[in-house]
């Protein structure tokens, strides 16, 4: 396996100049993806010798990067960072099309689905896109003044999860921005100690756990104060009292506040877990993909089922001449 295409297109020239940099790469190429509203990144170093300088080549911000590995399209984006030193080696960082969702805007959204908001933002940013998974849940109307496109989508996606339990995310598939539900990204891939995995570790945390949730509403005109509290006594006995306060919308009645308190308690009363594993690289795993994981561990046998399914939260692929590896941070499902 090796690089089968690696070009930089210098769009500042007229006409644009396309440079083949596959033979100029020094060291490894790192490709990072993350479902937490962040652009995918490709980082690499290239040596620009005298022959290339004489032809007028050097990497520049705004250059289009097109990277294929083993005849498969991996990354398409633009250079945003360039640095060099006395050795004439350039360190380059490019981001995929999700980078443009860091842009800010002032938009008014009517009551609409997250898909409708996604499509509107994609058209404003003039980006190729695909709706992998649809949703019928309608998010309340909202005024976004000076907010990033990422935050606009984040609010809608979080509202869907709170109301329905369904989890959506954004990612770039080569040059196409996708809106997808995690149930649509399942693969049959199994990573275990007998196949491609080289190491693993687990982290369990109660830092974000709450077992008492109070939903409160204050009426400034009547100076009244109402609240609803939900608590899990078994959890309080185990961890101690860990409380969370959430403000209710002004039009909520008591029954709705009770429902919201119980919903938040269900969401917040569990420990978080993170699996980190190293394995031989495969393009079947990138942020947002689901796959199966299996280990032999007496300590974790009650938690990890045989071939347990996990969701990749972030993935870093490292390509070089000698090997192709990946580090995955995942969550048990």
Secondary structure, DSSP 8 states (H G I E B T S, - for coil): --EEEEEEEETTSSS-EEEE-GGGB-S-EEEEEETTT---EEEEEEE--HHHHHTT----TT-EEEEEETTEEEEEEEEEEEE--TT-EEEEEEE-GGGGGG-EEEEEE-SEEHHHHHHHHHHHHT--EEESS----EE--EEEEEEEHHHHHHHHHHHHHHHH---EEEEEETTEEEEEEGGGGEEEEEEETTTTEEEEEEEEE-TT--SEEEEEEEETTTTEEEEEEEE-HHHHHHH---EEEEE--TT--HHHHHHHHHHHHHHHSS-EEEEEEEEE--TT-STT-EEEEE---TTTTTTS-TTEEEEEEEEEEEE-SS-EEEEEEEEE-
